Structures are given as structure tokens and as C-alpha cells.
Amino acid sequence: MTALGKLFRTTTFKLTLVYLTVFALFAAFLLGYFALNTRRLVTEQITDTVDAEITGLSEQYRQGGIRRLVLVIEGRSRRPGSSLYLVTTFQGEALAGNIGSLAPGILDKPGWTETVYRRQEETEGAEHHALVRVFQLPGGFRLLVGRDLEERERLYHIIVSAGRWSVALVIVLGLAGGLFVTRRVLRRVDAMTDTSRTIMAGDLSGRLPIAGTGDEIDRLALNLNVMLERIEALMHGLKEVSDNIAHDLKTPLTRLRNRCEQALRGDHNDTEYRAALEQTIEESDRLISTFDALLMIARAESGQARDNMTELDAAELARSIGELYEPLADEKGIALAVEAEQPVPLKGNRELISQALANLVDNAIKYSEPETKSEGAAEEGASLPDIVIRAESDGGKVLLTVADRGPGIPEADRARAIERFVRLERSRSLPGSGLGLSLAAAVARLHGGELTLSDNNPGLKSIIALPRDGPLEMRHDSAAHDQHRDQQQSPADSAGQPVVAG
């Protein structure tokens, strides 16, 4: 397709033609209406003037008879102008006036007539148009008074000609403007198309160009760029997950196979076989926990879990998590406290928020071994809890905080610690898959919030900040969530215990 043909096929050019056609028709109708009304107004002025003259000449006839009327007509006929006069006998013989000839039968029809005529001083063949009125006087005499229509026709033609040129100019300028606008829009659309082809070819880093005008194309490009950034992040995350699964799960699967193969070698008693099976089941449970965590992260990042968002009490949720993990903390000699006395209303997915908070508490217990307490903490006294779970409101947000007094995470490693399968050096000797913080961050993003890691002096403070009324795009669609109110469940429901992936 040629460039000109491509230009003519654009929606912008078609819309320009439609608007131009409508405007040109409207302009032509308006100018035609103006020309016809101008002609009508001139005609009305002529008839009013002629009626007034006939009234005056009739009065002259009544006062002085035909002689006086002829004298008046002869005087007026000598004046330059477009006025026409003629007095004849009842037989049609001219007595006075400035008309040389008329169309046949005009004097026989009293009233208004538009006719052709020739002045007395003009030669044969010269014809003009006039609007005349024939009036019959007492005694059979006829009086004709009229006006030449040349000025009216000239004014009418001037207006019509100006209208034609105006419409032609409007069409030319409209087409030129339409081509300019269409070419400009087409250039931007072509740039977007080229970028889209680059993206479809596999380069997800491409972005649609922004002109900076703030128009609808810019707004569309901005939204598409945000979508492309999200797609690029998801694809990058998918690649990382695939790579991490290939590397991090290969070792436990190999270990699982080796244990099974070792159990099959040689002769073993029932106790040895049972121990091998227990180790195999334990390793399988860890793998299942890892895959469950991956599925939950994928569910959170896809946005599907927004269908189950309901009204809940974040304080009650924090207390239930504290009760669930308190026996595990006591077993390790760790003091766990919950600061959530006042109700903290929150709109969100109870299951995912519970899982995210459980992951943070599990990590805190895992890394808050009694021997890792700092000397400063020991000097402060045993009354300070090692782990604090807190639920509180902060303006329009709800803060779910887990603060421990363990070794913490260096500031340089905090951003990397949220990524999937990332395990810092000091945590590689402990059980876990490196998905706990990733899941918590994904749940926070699902709810329109964020997970932040900060220093607890000593230890780590993990804060999940969530909008109290739920994600912004979900606040005006509460009806879709009401049908799921009865589906609220505690962290221990269905599975018996949260799927913790530390």
C-alpha cells in the first residue's frame, strides 16, 4: 500500500472528511440563506418605494389632471438612477416616461410584474430586467412605476460568488489541515506499531513513544507502557523462577533419589527401611511446601486472589498467628508477644495475609535463636520480648509488623532478600527455600501495599503496609466480594497449618 493510500485509509482522515463535509454543507446552506434573504429584502425595499411613488403620483393626478402628471413624470424621468416611469393613454400610447419598450401585454396587467425593458435612449437589442407596477388612473390612463433590478442581481451574485469561494477555501484548508493532522497522528501510530513489532519479536524492553502533549494517544501509550513494564517484570520473574527451580530443586530431588537408591542396596532391617522412608517423606514435604509457596506467589501476582477479598480484623488475625506460633517459640526459648488489642479493620484476602504474616513470624523464630541475642539486649533484661507481632492503623493504611532481635539483614541485601530462592550466606545452613519474603512481598503488592525491611536495633523489622479499604481498583466493586464472605478461613483451615517457605 502506498503512503498516500495508507494516509487516506486512516480513521483520522475519514473523520476529517466527515466533519469537513458537514461543515461545508452547513456553510453553503448559511450563505445561500443569507443571499436569498438579501435578495428578498432588496425586493421589499423596491416595492415599498414604488408604492410610495405611485401614491404620490396619483395625488398629483387628482390635483392637476393628466397635464400635471405628465409634467411631473417628465421631470423625474430626466433624473439619473434606476427608477422607471411611463404614462400612457388607454390605447397604450406613451405620453411621458423614460421607457422605450416593454414586453408585450405588461400594461394590460395591473399590479406587480417582473419584466424586461429598454430605455428610450438605448438602441435595439439592449434589454434590462425590472420590477414594475402598473396602476390604472381614472379616465383610462395607465401609470407604470418600477425599479431596475441590476443592482439587486449584482449584489446577489457578489454574495453567491463570495459564498462559493468561501466554501472552496474551507474545503481546501480543511483538507490541508486534515492531511497535516492525519500525517502527524499516523506518524505516532507508525512509531507505536514499530515498537510493538519489536516487542513481539522478543525485546520486552521496548516502550511506546510519548509525545508529551498529554492527549489521548499519550495517555494510551502511558497505560500500555505500564502494562509492558508489568509484563516484562512477570516474564523476568518467570525466567528467574525457572532458573531457580532448575538449580535449587535439583539438589533436593537428587538427594531424594540417592536416599531411595541407597535404601534399595544391600540388606536392611525394618528399622533402617523405616528411617529411609521417614527421611524421604520429610524431603518430599519440603519440596511440596516449596511448590505450594510458588503456586501461592503466582496466585498473588496474577491478581486472581482479589475475588476473595473481604472485611477482616487485622488485630484478630495477628493474635491468631501469635497463638499458632507461640508453642514453637516457647520450645526454642524465645519470648513472643502480640500487640494488637484494638480492632484494626482491613479489606483483603484473609488466607494470603495470614500466610504472609506467618512467613514473617516463622523467619523471625528461625533466626532469633537465644544464642544470637546481642549483649545489649541481654543487659536490658529478660522482660523484653524477642519477637513482637503488631497490628495498627496509620491513617488510611494498616501496618502488620514483625520485629525480632536476631542478627537482621544488612541494608545492602534487603532488596535482594525479597527475590525468589534468595538465601543469604548466614541462612544457608538453616532449612528453607528462600520464598517466605517473596510471598509476603507478592501478597502486599496484590493488596496495593508494600513490604519494607528495616533495622530494629538490633534485629529486623518487617512491615507489611496495606491500604485499609483494599486495592484502589477494587474499592468501587464491593458487590463482587460479598458473595465470598462465608469463605473466610483461619490459617490452619483446609491444610491444617500455613504453608511456610522461609
C-alpha positions as a printed Julia matrix, in Angstrom:
502×3 Matrix{Float64}:
   0.0     0.0     0.0
   1.32    3.45   -0.95
   1.92    6.1     1.68
  -0.91    8.25    0.29
  -3.31    5.31    0.25
  -2.32    4.48    3.81
  -2.99    8.08    4.75
  -6.45    8.07    3.18
  -7.42    4.86    4.98
  -6.77    6.22    8.46
  -9.65    6.87   10.83
  -8.42   10.41   11.45
  -8.64   11.3     7.75
 -12.1     9.73    7.43
 -13.33   11.68   10.44
 -11.83   14.83    8.95
 -13.75   14.24    5.7
 -16.98   13.71    7.62
 -16.54   16.87    9.68
 -15.44   18.83    6.62
 -18.46   17.68    4.6
 -20.86   18.58    7.38
 -19.24   21.99    7.89
 -19.12   22.75    4.15
 -22.82   21.87    3.73
 -23.69   23.99    6.72
 -21.63   26.92    5.39
 -23.22   26.61    1.92
 -26.7    26.49    3.43
 -25.96   29.52    5.6
 -24.54   31.58    2.73
 -27.42   30.58    0.43
 -29.93   31.56    3.1
 -28.15   34.91    3.53
 -28.12   35.55   -0.25
 -31.83   34.74   -0.7
 -32.83   36.89    2.27
 -30.71   39.77    0.97
 -32.48   39.49   -2.39
 -35.86   39.38   -0.68
 -35.01   42.43    1.43
 -33.94   44.44   -1.63
 -37.2    43.44   -3.38
 -39.23   44.58   -0.38
 -37.42   47.93   -0.37
 -38.17   48.35   -4.1
 -41.87   47.58   -3.67
 -42.18   49.93   -0.72
 -40.53   52.76   -2.69
 -42.63   52.15   -5.8
 -45.87   52.03   -3.77
 -44.97   55.33   -2.15
 -44.25   56.93   -5.57
 -47.5    55.67   -7.08
 -49.42   57.08   -4.14
 -47.77   60.47   -4.64
 -48.25   60.48   -8.41
 -51.91   59.53   -8.03
 -52.35   62.53   -5.75
 -50.75   64.74   -8.4
 -53.2    63.39  -10.98
 -56.18   64.12   -8.74
 -55.0    67.68   -8.13
 -53.89   68.71  -11.63
 -55.07   66.06  -14.02
 -53.13   64.35  -16.74
 -51.2    67.51  -17.75
 -49.73   67.93  -14.28
 -48.94   64.22  -14.03
 -47.11   64.3   -17.36
 -45.03   67.27  -16.24
 -44.05   65.53  -13.01
 -43.19   62.29  -14.85
 -41.07   64.14  -17.41
 -39.18   65.86  -14.6
 -38.48   62.62  -12.74
 -37.57   60.74  -15.92
 -34.67   63.11  -16.56
 -33.04   62.27  -13.21
 -30.26   59.65  -13.31
 -30.94   56.47  -11.44
 -32.73   53.15  -11.65
 -36.31   54.49  -11.37
 -38.62   53.79  -14.31
 -41.73   55.82  -15.25
 -44.32   55.61  -18.0
 -47.74   57.25  -18.57
 -49.91   56.03  -21.46
 -53.38   56.52  -22.79
 -55.98   53.82  -22.54
 -54.86   52.76  -26.04
 -51.22   52.3   -24.89
 -49.74   55.45  -26.48
 -46.87   56.83  -24.38
 -47.39   60.36  -23.01
 -44.29   60.64  -20.79
 -41.57   58.46  -19.24
 -38.1    57.0   -19.77
 -39.06   53.52  -21.04
 -38.58   52.88  -24.72
 -40.17   49.42  -24.94
 -41.73   46.74  -22.74
 -42.6    43.12  -23.09
 -45.98   42.69  -24.8
 -49.06   42.72  -22.54
 -47.4    44.25  -19.48
 -49.62   47.37  -19.47
 -52.72   45.22  -19.68
 -51.98   43.51  -16.32
 -52.4    45.85  -13.34
 -50.21   45.01  -10.35
 -46.63   43.8    -9.87
 -44.66   42.25  -12.7
 -41.03   41.38  -13.3
 -40.25   42.09  -16.95
 -37.62   43.03  -19.48
 -37.44   46.59  -20.86
 -35.35   49.06  -22.89
 -34.76   52.7   -22.09
 -35.58   55.42  -24.61
 -32.0    56.43  -25.32
 -30.8    52.86  -25.83
 -30.53   51.07  -29.16
 -32.47   47.99  -30.2
 -31.38   44.75  -28.58
 -30.38   46.23  -25.21
 -32.56   44.65  -22.56
 -32.73   45.02  -18.8
 -34.81   43.47  -16.06
 -37.08   45.5   -13.86
 -39.74   45.09  -11.23
 -42.71   47.32  -12.19
 -46.22   48.06  -11.0
 -48.99   49.06  -13.41
 -51.69   51.33  -11.98
 -54.83   52.4   -13.87
 -55.82   56.05  -13.35
 -59.31   57.46  -13.65
 -60.1    58.25  -17.29
 -58.38   55.12  -18.64
 -54.82   56.4   -18.35
 -52.17   53.92  -17.17
 -49.29   54.7   -14.85
 -46.22   52.41  -14.67
 -43.56   52.88  -11.98
 -40.68   50.46  -11.37
 -37.03   49.87  -10.5
 -34.19   48.35  -12.45
 -33.03   45.05  -10.89
 -29.41   45.26  -11.96
 -28.2    46.35   -8.51
 -30.18   43.59   -6.83
 -28.79   40.95   -9.15
 -25.27   42.32   -8.85
 -25.47   42.16   -5.03
 -26.93   38.65   -5.21
 -24.16   37.42   -7.5
 -21.48   39.03   -5.3
 -22.8    37.16   -2.26
 -23.12   33.87   -4.18
 -19.62   34.22   -5.61
 -18.19   35.03   -2.2
 -20.01   32.03   -0.8
 -18.59   29.72   -3.44
 -15.06   30.91   -2.83
 -15.57   30.67    0.93
 -16.79   27.07    0.71
 -13.95   26.2    -1.67
 -11.44   27.82    0.72
 -12.95   25.94    3.67
 -12.66   22.64    1.77
  -9.06   23.31    0.72
  -7.96   24.42    4.19
  -9.92   21.6     5.81
  -8.28   19.01    3.58
  -4.86   20.52    4.19
  -5.44   20.6     7.94
  -6.85   17.07    7.87
  -3.83   15.78    5.96
  -1.48   17.53    8.4
  -3.25   16.16   11.47
  -3.62   12.72    9.9
   0.04   12.59    8.93
   1.04   13.62   12.44
  -1.22   11.03   14.07
  -0.17    8.39   11.56
   3.48    9.08   12.31
   2.85    8.47   16.02
   0.79    5.35   15.32
   3.51    4.02   13.0
   6.07    4.6    15.75
   3.87    2.64   18.16
   3.45   -0.1    15.56
   7.21   -0.38   15.05
   7.75   -0.59   18.81
   5.02   -3.23   19.08
   6.7    -5.31   16.39
   9.97   -5.05   18.28
   8.24   -6.22   21.44
   6.51   -9.08   19.61
   9.9   -10.1    18.26
  11.01  -10.73   21.86
  12.53   -7.42   23.0
  10.33   -6.67   26.04
  12.41   -3.61   26.91
  10.77   -1.58   24.13
   8.37    1.18   25.15
   5.84    3.19   23.17
   6.99    6.76   22.43
   5.42    9.62   24.4
   4.99   12.97   22.64
   4.44   14.86   25.88
   1.22   16.53   24.72
  -0.96   14.75   27.25
  -3.56   13.83   24.62
  -5.47   10.57   24.37
  -2.66    8.88   22.41
  -0.16    9.84   25.1
  -2.49    8.51   27.8
  -2.92    5.27   25.87
   0.83    4.96   25.39
   1.45    5.6    29.11
  -1.01    2.88   30.13
   0.43    0.46   27.59
   3.95    1.21   28.83
   2.87    0.43   32.4
   1.37   -2.81   31.13
   4.57   -3.62   29.24
   6.65   -2.95   32.35
   4.4    -5.33   34.26
   4.67   -7.97   31.54
   8.45   -7.57   31.4
   8.66   -7.94   35.18
   6.48  -11.05   35.08
   8.49  -12.6    32.25
  11.72  -11.76   34.04
  10.31  -13.29   37.21
   9.18  -16.36   35.29
  12.67  -16.78   33.87
  14.18  -16.37   37.32
  11.73  -18.86   38.78
  12.51  -21.36   36.04
  16.24  -20.93   36.55
  15.96  -21.07   40.33
  13.75  -24.15   40.22
  16.24  -25.83   37.91
  19.15  -25.02   40.25
  17.65  -25.03   43.76
  15.31  -28.0    43.41
  17.75  -30.2    41.57
  19.77  -30.81   44.75
  16.88  -31.99   46.99
  15.47  -34.13   44.17
  18.88  -35.7    43.62
  19.26  -36.24   47.35
  15.81  -37.83   47.48
  16.69  -40.2    44.65
  20.04  -41.13   46.22
  18.4   -41.99   49.53
  15.86  -44.2    47.8
  18.63  -45.86   45.77
  20.76  -46.35   48.89
  17.81  -47.93   50.72
  17.43  -50.45   47.91
  21.08  -51.51   48.04
  22.02  -54.36   50.28
  20.04  -55.96   53.02
  18.44  -53.7    55.64
  16.17  -54.38   58.54
  12.75  -52.81   59.06
  14.13  -50.05   61.26
  16.56  -48.9    58.58
  13.88  -49.04   55.89
  11.54  -47.04   58.12
  14.21  -44.4    58.75
  14.86  -44.11   54.99
  11.14  -43.72   54.3
  10.82  -41.07   57.01
  13.71  -39.12   55.52
  12.14  -39.47   52.07
   8.77  -38.22   53.34
  10.45  -35.29   55.13
  12.31  -34.29   51.97
   9.09  -34.66   49.93
   7.21  -32.44   52.39
   9.83  -29.73   51.95
   9.5   -29.97   48.17
   5.7   -29.83   48.37
   5.96  -26.81   50.68
   8.23  -25.1    48.15
   5.85  -25.76   45.26
   2.86  -24.63   47.36
   4.67  -21.39   48.09
   5.44  -20.9    44.38
   1.8   -21.5    43.48
   0.66  -19.04   46.13
   3.1   -16.39   44.86
   1.86  -16.94   41.3
  -1.74  -16.66   42.51
  -0.98  -13.41   44.32
   0.93  -11.86   41.42
  -1.74  -12.78   38.88
  -4.42  -10.87   40.82
  -6.84  -13.8    40.91
  -7.0   -13.74   44.71
  -8.73  -10.34   44.62
 -12.03  -12.16   44.16
 -11.83  -13.37   47.78
 -11.21  -10.03   49.47
 -13.49   -9.46   52.46
 -13.7    -7.32   55.57
 -11.49   -8.69   58.37
  -9.88   -7.65   61.65
  -6.1    -7.42   61.28
  -5.68   -7.4    65.07
  -7.58  -10.68   65.45
  -5.53  -12.15   62.61
  -2.26  -11.12   64.32
  -3.43  -12.68   67.6
  -4.31  -15.96   65.87
  -0.88  -16.12   64.23
   0.73  -15.4    67.61
  -1.24  -18.23   69.23
  -0.27  -20.58   66.4
   3.47  -19.92   66.72
   3.72  -19.4    70.47
   4.37  -23.12   71.21
   7.17  -23.2    68.63
   8.73  -20.06   70.13
   8.5   -21.44   73.69
  10.13  -24.65   72.52
  13.13  -22.64   71.34
  13.17  -20.45   74.44
  12.04  -17.34   72.54
   9.61  -14.83   74.05
   6.86  -13.91   71.58
   4.41  -11.03   72.2
   1.42   -9.7    70.27
   0.46   -6.01   70.41
  -2.98   -5.91   68.82
  -5.58   -5.07   71.43
  -7.78   -2.65   69.47
  -9.71   -3.82   66.37
  -7.99   -2.9    63.11
 -10.46   -3.21   60.2
  -8.95   -4.22   56.86
 -10.26   -5.32   53.48
  -8.22   -8.1    51.92
  -7.67  -11.8    51.34
  -7.57  -13.38   54.79
  -5.78  -16.56   53.68
  -2.94  -14.75   51.86
  -2.44  -12.08   54.54
  -2.32  -14.81   57.2
   0.24  -16.73   55.13
   2.4   -13.63   54.62
   2.35  -12.76   58.31
   3.04  -16.39   59.24
   6.1   -16.41   56.97
   7.49  -13.31   58.69
   6.93  -14.82   62.15
   8.45  -18.13   61.06
  11.56  -16.34   59.77
  11.81  -14.33   62.99
  11.66  -17.5    65.12
  14.12  -19.28   62.82
  16.77  -16.56   63.09
  16.15  -15.5    66.73
  17.99  -18.31   68.43
  18.73  -17.49   72.08
  22.45  -17.57   71.47
  22.18  -14.91   68.72
  20.83  -12.26   71.08
  23.08   -9.26   71.31
  24.83   -8.36   74.56
  22.93   -5.07   74.65
  19.66   -6.89   74.55
  20.75   -9.18   77.37
  21.71   -6.23   79.54
  18.33   -4.62   79.02
  16.73   -7.51   80.86
  14.77  -10.6    80.15
  11.46   -8.72   80.19
  11.87   -7.55   76.59
  10.21   -9.99   74.13
  12.4   -11.47   71.41
   9.65  -11.18   68.77
   6.79   -8.67   68.63
   3.79   -9.04   66.32
   1.96   -5.74   65.94
  -1.22   -4.69   64.07
  -2.09   -0.99   63.96
  -3.75    1.69   61.83
  -1.73    4.52   60.31
  -4.03    6.94   58.53
  -5.53    5.1    55.57
  -3.13    2.18   55.95
  -2.88   -0.9    58.14
   0.6    -1.88   59.36
   1.36   -5.51   60.18
   4.77   -5.55   61.84
   7.03   -8.41   62.95
  10.08   -7.19   64.88
  12.76   -9.58   66.13
  16.06   -9.2    67.95
  18.06  -11.56   65.76
  21.05  -10.83   63.51
  18.89   -8.87   61.0
  19.65   -8.31   57.32
  22.29   -5.84   56.12
  20.79   -2.87   54.31
  22.63   -3.72   51.1
  20.99   -7.17   50.99
  17.4    -6.23   51.89
  16.19   -5.64   48.32
  17.76   -8.92   47.15
  16.34  -10.86   50.12
  12.8   -10.36   48.76
  13.6   -12.13   45.49
  12.62  -15.77   44.99
  15.01  -18.5    46.17
  17.48  -15.94   47.51
  19.14  -17.13   50.71
  21.85  -15.08   52.36
  25.07  -16.7    53.48
  24.16  -16.89   57.16
  20.84  -18.66   56.38
  22.08  -21.37   54.02
  22.7   -23.79   56.9
  19.07  -23.47   58.06
  16.08  -25.21   56.47
  14.07  -23.22   53.98
  13.7   -22.41   50.31
  14.06  -18.62   50.19
  10.4   -17.97   49.28
   8.99  -16.6    52.54
   9.78  -12.93   51.97
   8.92  -13.25   48.26
   5.44  -14.47   49.15
   4.94  -11.69   51.7
   6.01   -9.08   49.14
   3.68  -10.56   46.48
   0.73  -10.51   48.9
   1.46   -6.89   49.78
   1.56   -5.91   46.09
  -1.7    -7.78   45.45
  -3.4    -5.57   48.06
  -1.87   -2.37   46.72
   0.68   -2.19   49.56
   4.33   -2.99   50.07
   6.73   -4.97   52.26
   9.57   -3.0    53.84
  12.55   -4.3    55.78
  14.28   -2.03   58.3
  16.66   -2.17   61.24
  15.16   -2.98   64.64
  18.38   -2.1    66.54
  19.15   -4.93   66.94
  17.34   -7.32   64.68
  15.0    -6.97   61.73
  11.68   -5.18   61.49
   9.42   -6.43   58.68
   6.39   -4.24   57.92
   3.51   -5.11   55.59
   1.69   -1.84   54.82
  -1.75   -2.37   53.25
  -4.49    0.11   52.22
  -7.29   -0.17   54.77
 -10.02   -0.18   52.08
  -8.29   -2.65   49.78
  -6.65   -2.06   46.37
  -7.72    1.14   44.64
  -9.24   -0.65   41.63
 -11.36   -2.83   43.93
 -12.9    -0.14   46.14
 -15.83    0.54   43.83
 -16.68   -3.11   43.24
 -17.64   -4.38   46.7
 -20.61   -6.34   45.38
 -18.26   -8.87   43.78
 -16.74   -9.63   47.19
 -19.89  -10.01   49.3
 -20.69  -13.45   47.92
 -17.4   -14.75   49.35
 -17.95  -13.62   52.96
 -18.67  -17.18   54.09
 -15.38  -18.4    52.66
 -13.22  -16.74   55.34
 -10.91  -19.25   56.94
  -8.13  -19.27   59.51
  -4.5   -20.04   58.63
  -4.97  -23.58   59.86
  -8.11  -24.27   57.79
  -8.15  -26.82   54.95
  -4.44  -27.54   55.16
  -4.23  -27.62   58.95
  -1.26  -25.24   59.01
   0.09  -22.35   56.9
   2.43  -23.28   54.09
   5.62  -21.66   55.36
   8.51  -21.26   52.94
  11.26  -19.47   54.76
